Amino acid sequence: MGRLNGKVAIITGAAMGMGASEAKLFAKEGAKVIATDVQLEPLNQVVKDINENGGEAVAIKHNVTSEEEWKFVIEEAVKLYGKVDVLVNNAGVSSPKTIANMEMDEWNKILDINLNGCVIGMKYVISEMKKAGGGSIINISSIGGLVGMAGTSPYTAAKGALRVLSKSAAVEYGKDKIRVNSLHPGIVVTPMTEPSMKDALPFYKTYTQLPYFGEPEDIAYGALFLASDESRFMTGSELVIDGGWTAL
Ligand SMILES: NC(=O)c1ccc[n+]([C@@H]2O[C@H](COP(=O)([O-])OP(=O)(O)OC[C@H]3O[C@@H](n4cnc5c(N)ncnc54)[C@H](O)[C@@H]3O)[C@@H](O)[C@H]2O)c1
């Protein structure tokens, strides 16, 4: 018996990194997965792997900043599987910028993907979750949504806002049995962090208390817990999986 048997889950940014890992783990645990991403080719590969290994998933090209594309994704999920139980707002991009050297276009772009993209998804999935009698929304924030970090202000602003937005949504929709939690990864080795691993390695090592960085699966297991009924009494909370970064 899988931990997500009978559940239908939408996962954004599922072509690589944590999103791909979440898609594979959720499918292995019995969920029907709607995997979405702007990059269709690697996304198709993830979905092919799932379907060839006994799971069930579909791939949809989807830019999370597009309201029309969000509507389409949710309509497709309902058309294919009749409901949506879980949304993982995972798609995100980093921004190596300090406040004084960033252009406002950059600020808007990062907020658009990392925050507004999640807001649109929540806006449209909540009515479907109400119809299904409840659901779980997992907003992938960051340690940057909990503590300050130099050189990545638009990113931390978006991730911090996502943390409190999750709490407000939890309060608004608790009575509908819709749970909303934020998940805060520390440094995890993915295509997002690999380019910075050389220059930022001493910084990452100073703050990560364990003598290794996270792997995508470490975060996927946290998302699995939040998606499953094992976390049925958890809402408006932060799940921090950061190798001890914020323990300092
Ligand atoms: N890797 C880390 O150390 C780390 C730490 C904390 C938080 N996070 C967060 O975890 C999430 C996943 O990060 P990751 O490291 O796996 O990243 P990644 O770069 O490996 O993967 C992100 C995926 O999101 C997709 N994406 C980007 N913009 C999109 C858009 N507009 N619409 C749809 N898809 C889009 C990309 O194509 C990619 O497949 C992100 O929200 C990130 O901010 C990552």
The ligand as an SDF file (V2000), in Angstrom:
LIG
                    3D

 44 48  0  0  0  0  0  0  0  0999 V2000
   18.6100   23.5760   -4.5650 N   0  0  0  0  0  0  0  0  0  0  0  0
   18.5920   24.1920   -3.4040 C   0  0  0  0  0  0  0  0  0  0  0  0
   19.5930   24.1820   -2.6710 O   0  0  0  0  0  0  0  0  0  0  0  0
   17.3440   24.8890   -2.9300 C   0  0  0  0  0  0  0  0  0  0  0  0
   17.3590   25.3870   -1.6370 C   0  0  0  0  0  0  0  0  0  0  0  0
   16.2100   25.9820   -1.1450 C   0  0  0  0  0  0  0  0  0  0  0  0
   15.0790   26.0750   -1.9340 C   0  0  0  0  0  0  0  0  0  0  0  0
   15.1120   25.5850   -3.2060 N   0  0  0  0  0  0  0  0  0  0  0  0
   13.8650   25.6890   -3.9700 C   0  0  0  0  0  0  0  0  0  0  0  0
   13.4450   24.4060   -4.3420 O   0  0  0  0  0  0  0  0  0  0  0  0
   12.7390   24.4520   -5.5840 C   0  0  0  0  0  0  0  0  0  0  0  0
   13.3670   23.4770   -6.5650 C   0  0  0  0  0  0  0  0  0  0  0  0
   14.7250   23.8510   -6.7390 O   0  0  0  0  0  0  0  0  0  0  0  0
   15.7970   22.9710   -7.5130 P   0  0  0  0  0  0  0  0  0  0  0  0
   17.0700   23.1720   -6.8100 O   0  0  0  0  0  0  0  0  0  0  0  0
   15.2800   21.5990   -7.7470 O   0  0  0  0  0  0  0  0  0  0  0  0
   15.8480   23.7810   -8.8820 O   0  0  0  0  0  0  0  0  0  0  0  0
   16.2070   23.3320  -10.3850 P   0  0  0  0  0  0  0  0  0  0  0  0
   16.7330   24.5410  -11.0480 O   0  0  0  0  0  0  0  0  0  0  0  0
   17.0390   22.1050  -10.3600 O   0  0  0  0  0  0  0  0  0  0  0  0
   14.7650   22.9700  -10.9640 O   0  0  0  0  0  0  0  0  0  0  0  0
   13.7760   23.9460  -11.0620 C   0  0  0  0  0  0  0  0  0  0  0  0
   12.8020   23.5740  -12.1400 C   0  0  0  0  0  0  0  0  0  0  0  0
   11.8480   24.6420  -12.2440 O   0  0  0  0  0  0  0  0  0  0  0  0
   11.5970   24.8900  -13.6160 C   0  0  0  0  0  0  0  0  0  0  0  0
   11.1340   26.2440  -13.8220 N   0  0  0  0  0  0  0  0  0  0  0  0
   11.8330   27.3990  -13.7550 C   0  0  0  0  0  0  0  0  0  0  0  0
   11.0500   28.4490  -14.0540 N   0  0  0  0  0  0  0  0  0  0  0  0
    9.8180   27.9590  -14.3050 C   0  0  0  0  0  0  0  0  0  0  0  0
    8.5760   28.5350  -14.6630 C   0  0  0  0  0  0  0  0  0  0  0  0
    8.4500   29.8560  -14.8620 N   0  0  0  0  0  0  0  0  0  0  0  0
    7.5010   27.7300  -14.8380 N   0  0  0  0  0  0  0  0  0  0  0  0
    7.6180   26.3850  -14.6600 C   0  0  0  0  0  0  0  0  0  0  0  0
    8.7720   25.7830  -14.3410 N   0  0  0  0  0  0  0  0  0  0  0  0
    9.8550   26.5640  -14.1660 C   0  0  0  0  0  0  0  0  0  0  0  0
   12.9330   24.6370  -14.2950 C   0  0  0  0  0  0  0  0  0  0  0  0
   12.7710   24.3960  -15.6820 O   0  0  0  0  0  0  0  0  0  0  0  0
   13.4620   23.4330  -13.5190 C   0  0  0  0  0  0  0  0  0  0  0  0
   13.0610   22.2060  -14.1120 O   0  0  0  0  0  0  0  0  0  0  0  0
   12.8020   25.9060   -6.0320 C   0  0  0  0  0  0  0  0  0  0  0  0
   11.6300   26.5680   -5.6650 O   0  0  0  0  0  0  0  0  0  0  0  0
   13.9820   26.4500   -5.2630 C   0  0  0  0  0  0  0  0  0  0  0  0
   13.9050   27.8330   -5.0760 O   0  0  0  0  0  0  0  0  0  0  0  0
   16.2210   25.0100   -3.7120 C   0  0  0  0  0  0  0  0  0  0  0  0
  1  2  1  0
  2  3  2  0
  2  4  1  0
  4  5  1  0
  4 44  2  0
  5  6  2  0
  6  7  1  0
  7  8  2  0
  8  9  1  0
  8 44  1  0
  9 10  1  0
  9 42  1  0
 10 11  1  0
 11 12  1  0
 11 40  1  0
 12 13  1  0
 13 14  1  0
 14 15  2  0
 14 16  1  0
 14 17  1  0
 17 18  1  0
 18 19  2  0
 18 20  1  0
 18 21  1  0
 21 22  1  0
 22 23  1  0
 23 24  1  0
 23 38  1  0
 24 25  1  0
 25 26  1  0
 25 36  1  0
 26 27  1  0
 26 35  1  0
 27 28  2  0
 28 29  1  0
 29 30  1  0
 29 35  2  0
 30 31  1  0
 30 32  2  0
 32 33  1  0
 33 34  2  0
 34 35  1  0
 36 37  1  0
 36 38  1  0
 38 39  1  0
 40 41  1  0
 40 42  1  0
 42 43  1  0
M  CHG  2   8   1  16  -1
M  END
$$$$
